[in-house]
Amino acid sequence: MTGFRTLFALTLLLAGSAASAQQLNEANTAWILTSTALVLFMTIPGLSLFYAGLVRSKNVLSVLMQCFAITCVASIVWILVGYSLAFTDGGSVNAFIGGTSRFFLAGLTEGSLAGDIPESVFVMFQMTFAIITPALIVGAFAERMKFSTMLVFTVIWLVVVYAPICHWVWGGGWLGQMGLLDFAGGTVVHITAGTGALVAALLIGNRNGFPTHPMLPHNLTMCVAGAGMLWVGWFGFNAGSALAANGDAGMAMLVTHISAAAGSLAWMTLEWVRFGKPSVLGIVTGMVAGLGTITPASGYVGPGGALIIGLSAGVVCYFATQAIKQKFKIDDSLDVFPVHGVGGILGTFMAGIFASSQLGLFSGQGLDVSIASQLGVQLTGIVSTLVYTAVVTFIILKVLDKVMGLRVDADTEQQGLDIALHNEKGYNDM
């Protein structure tokens, strides 16, 4: 089964001969325009508010600033080189990286088509994925990374990590050719962001006082508002990845919602049983886990499979969060790896199971190969994405640490990044 983005990539590779045969589909175009706005809404303001509410009040503006700046920087990188490296023909190295034909979006015109939608819309839709992926990593080094280093890291990481893996999976590269099932970004977005976040957290070190001093979210109301925006925006993320206004998009939206609800309830129930009270932070984190885990499977599974995936996400990601912070004492500040990384791994693996048409009530849209064979492909995608991201992210951060330093000094961290780095405060003294 070939992913929709892979089909679009193949269309782009043959654009010269196929352009006359394609006709603009206005319904599909309208849906992808809407989906693009929804995915951008996930980062600005959804993820921004979600993360900002989770940090201490002295760092709230720094997180908002990081997400906003990443949105701007990633957009320019995508236009200059990212889109071309991800979605064009790389010639003899096409299995691993795209080409240069669309650098600076050269040759892109109002009439250029990608499938049956304007290529400009496809560029913009994919740009929103390139924006949110490094923005997710912010949660791992919140409250202690230099703003300047974060900007440089984002540029390099997008070019040498995100764009190649995006090409592997969606741009006609080797994982797409193998038949990897990743509908909307289990490998491309969540495993890359989660793995990059874990490496960053390990290299930059824990916040001063972690884990002996409590570092509680300063504004859960803000956090819940951002989480709600993520939930709504995720419909564009997953259903928009059908790249058409059709039944695939409708099913992707339905299973996305089911998984989010199931993940929320599973996480909430675990906390209720263990601690006697369900928490607001728990239910919204379970929602994000459910959404991240269904992402790679959303175009391939049915409602029954989505329910199992969502419940599994709530349970597995909950215990992964406890292990990272309590057992391993890693200060992945906002739980990027245990929620997005583990969720992406789990969802990519389970897509290989629940896409099968042989599971009765839990069947999906069918596989051209056996479950065992497909799981081999899924594991290949998971391991290769994780290893490549970990190694390259480690190298990038090590070099940046030598050149410009990763972390603010102890006085700056104590004062808070809002005042120290931006000369502003999130809240004026009453």
N, C-alpha and C positions, 0 to 999 in steps of 0.2 A: 504494500500500500504506500503510495507516494504522497507526501504532504503537499498541501496547497501552495505553500511558499516555494517548495521545490519546483512545482509545475510552473509557477510564475517565473522563477529563475531561468528555467529552460526556455520559456517564452521570450525572456529578455535576451538570451543568448542567440535566439533566432529572429530577433526583432527586425532585422533588415528585410528578411523574406516574408515575415508573417504580418508586418504592419498593415498591408493592404487587405489581408484576410480578416483582421479583427475589426469589430465595431464596438463603439462605446456603449456600455450598458449603464444607463442613467440611474437605475435602481441600485445596482451594485456600487456605483460611484457615490451615491448619497449615503449609503450605509457605511462605507469605509471612511468617508469624510466625518461622519458622526463618531465612528469608532476611534478615529485618530484624536478627536477632541476628548473623548472619554479616557483614552490612555494617557494623554498629557495631563488631564485632570487628576489622574492617579498620583503623579509626582507633585504637581503644583495645582492645588494645595494639599491633596490627600496624604501622601507620604510625608510631606513637610510637617503637617500638623500632627500626624501620628507620632513621628519621631520627636518633634519639639516638645510634645506633652510628656514624653518619657524621660527626658533629661532634667537636671536640676535647673532652677530658675535662672541662675547666673550664666547658663549656656544656651538658653532657648533661642536667642537670635542667631547664634553661631550655626545651629542646625538648620534653621530656616535659610540662612545665607548660603550654606553649603549646597542645599538642594536647589536653590534658585540659580546659583552660579553654575552648578553642574548642568542644569537645563540649558543654559546659554552656551557653555563651552562644548558640550556634547553635540549640540545642534550644528555648530560651526565645523567641528571635526567630521561629522557625518556628511556634511555638504562637500567639504574639501576632499576627503579621501575615504571615509568610512563606508559610504554606500557603494562606491565602486569596488572596494576590496571585498565587500560582502556579497555583492549580487551581480557582478559581471564576469565575463570569461577570463580566466587567468592563464589561458594558453596551456603550455606544457605543465604548469603547476596548478591547474585548475582544481584538482582534487583537494588542495590545501588552502589556496588563497585566490581571490579574484584578481581582476586586472585593473588597468589604469584608465580605461576608456571613458569612465564617468567621473574622473577627478574634476573637482570644481563644477560637477554636474554638466560637463561639456556635452553638447549635443541634445540636451533635454529641451524639448519644445512643448508648447501648449498642446500639440497634437500627438505627442509621444504616448503610446499605450503600453501598459503592462497587463497582459491578458485583455480584459475588457473594461479596465478602468484606466484613467490617466496615470502615466508613470509618475507624474508629480505627486499624485495622491499616494501612490505606493511608497515613494521616497519618504514622504512625510509620515506615513503610518509606521514605517520601519524606524524612522528617526525617534519616535516616541519610545520604542523599545530600547534603543541605544541610550536614551536619556535615563530611563528609570533603573537600568541595570547598575551603573556605577553609583547612582543615588542610593540604592539599597545598601551598598557597602558602607556608606556614611555611619550607619548604626553600629558598626564594629569598633570604630575609633572615635566615636562621639566624645566630646568634652576634653580632648587632649591632642588632636593633630593640628599641625600648622596649616593655616588656610592656603598659603602659597604652595606648600608641598601637595596638598590635596588637589589643587587645580592641575599641577603638572602631572601628578599621578593619573588623574582622570584622562588627560589627553593621551598619554602613552598607553594606558591600559586599554582604552577603546580601540586603538590602532593595532596593538599586538596581541590582545587577548580576545576582546569581544568580536571584532570584525572577522578574524580567521575562523573562530568557532561558529559564528553565524553563517559563514560560507560553507563550512563543513556540513551543516545541518540543512540550511534553507537555500543556499546559493548554488547548488549543484555539486557540492563537495562530496567527499568520500563517505561520510556518515549518511547523508541523504541517499547516495547511491546504494548503500547497503540496505536501506529500507528502515532506518531508525524512525520510530514513531515519536515525534515531538511536535505537537500541534501548535503550541503557542509559547514555548520557551522553558521547558523543564531543564534542558541542558543549557541552551543559549543564554537564558536569563538567570534562572534560580540556582543552578549548580555553579555557574561562573561567579555570580554575586556572592553566594554563600561561601564558596571556597576562597575567593579573594578576601572576603571579610575575615575568615578564620586566620588566614596567613597574616593579614594586617594586624589583627588583635594580638597574635603571638609576637610579632616583631616590635610593635609599638609599646607593648607592655600594658599592665593593668593600670587603671586610674589610681591615683594616690588614695589609699584608704581601703581599696577593694582587696578582699571581701569582708574585712572585719567591721567596716563602717557601713551602715545602710545608705544606699543611694537611691532613694525612692523617686518615682515620677512626680514632677512638680504640679502637673495639671492633667488629671485624667479626663476631665471634660473635653479639653483640646484633643487628647488622644483618641477618645471615642468618636469625636467629630471627624477626625482624619481617617479613622478606620471605616466609618460609614461611607466616606468618599471613595476609599479604596474598593469597597464592595461594589458600589455602583460602577466605578470606572473599569473594574475587572471584566464587566460584560463586553466592553469594547476590546479589551485585551484578548479574551478568549473567543467570543463570538465573532469579533472582527477578523480573527485569523482565518476564518473561512474564505475571506476575500470576496464574499458574495452575499447577497441578501437571499438566503435559501434555507432549506431544511437543515443543512449542516450547521449553519449559524444558530438556528433556533435550538437545536439539540445541544450545541456547545453552551449556549446561555443557560438552558435548563440544568444541565449537569453541573455547571459552575455554581449555580445557586444552591443546589442540593448539597454539594460538597462543603461549601462555606457554612451552611446551617449545621450540617453534621459535625464538622470540625469544631465549631463553637460549642455545641452541646457536649461533645466528648471531653473537651478540655475542661469545661465548666464542671462536669460531673466528677472528673478525677479530683479536682480541687475541693469540691463539696465533700466527697468521701474522705479525703485525706485530712482536710483542715476544718471541716464542719461548716464552712461558709463558701459560697461561690464568689469569685471576685470579678469585677468589671474588667480589669486588665486581662484576666484569664479568658473570658469569653471572647474578647476582641482579638486576642492573640491566636486563639483557636480558629477564629474565622480566617485570619491571614494564612494560617497553616493549611486550612482546607482549600483556600483559593490557590495557594502556591502549588499544592500537591496535585490538584486536578488539572492544572494548566497544561502539562504535556499530553494528558489523556483526553482533554475536553472534546476533541473532534472525533474521537474514536470509540468512546464508551457510551453506554446507555444509563438510564436513571438508576438501575440496580447497582451497577458497577460504581457509579458516582457516590452512592450512599456508603458503600464499603470503603472506597478511597477516602472519603471525608472523615469517617469514623476512625480509620487507621491513622490519618494525618493528625487528628486531635490527640490520639494516644501516643503515637511514636514521637511526634515533635515535642510533646509535653515532657516526656522522659529524657529526650535529647537535651532539652533546655536545662533540666535539673542536673544532668551529667556534666555538661560543659561548665556550668558555673560552680556547682557544689563539689563534684568529684575531681574535675581537672583544674578548677580554679582559674579558668580562662575568662578574662573580662571582655567577652563579645557583648558590648554594652547593651545593645538592644536586640540581642538574640537573632542575629542575621543568619548564622550558619545553622543552628538547630531548627529554625523555622523555614527559611528559604532553601538552604543547602540540603538539609535532610529531607525536607518536603519535595524538592526537585528530584532528588535521588529516588525517593519512594514512589512518586508519581510517574516518573519515567519507567521504572521497573513494572509498576502495576498496569501501565498502559499496554504492555506486552501480554498481559493476562486478560484484562477485561475488554480488549478490542475483539476478542474471539467471539464468533457467532455460535459457539458450541456450549454455552454456559446457561442456557435456559433463561430464567428471569434476569440473570446478570450479564447477558450477552451484550456485545457492542456491535459495531458496524462491520465486523468480519475481518479476517486475516487471510492473506494469500499463502501463508506458511503456518506450520504448527506453532503452538504456544512455546514449546521448548526452543525451537529455532529462533523465534522472535525474541525470546528472553535473552538469547545469546547476543543478538544485535543490540538490544537495549542495554545490557551490561557493558558491551563494548563502548557504546556512546557515553555511558555514565563514567566509566573508568578513564577513558581518554580525555574527556572534558575536565574531570577533576584533576588528573595528574598534570595536564598541560597548564591549566589555570594556576595550580599551586606553584609549579616550578617557575613560570614566567612572572607571576605576581611577586614571588619571593625575590627574584632577580631585580625587578623594577624597584621594589621598596628598599632593598639593600643599597642599590646605586643612589637612590634619592637620599637615603640616610647619610651616605658619605658626602654627597654634594651639597645638600641644603638642610638636612636634618628632618626627621619625621615628627618629632614631638615638641610641644611648647615646654618652656622651663617650668620648674615647680612653682615659682611665684605666680606666673601667668595662670597655671592650672588652678591654683588656690583662689586667685582673684576672680576667675571666670573668663571665658573666651569672649563674651559679649563686650565687656569694657576693654579688656586687654588688646583684642585684635580688631575690634570694630568701633570702639569708643561710643558705644550705645548700650542702653539697657532695655531689656524686654518689658520691664515693669517700673514705672516711676514710683518713688517712695511717696507714701501718703503723708 
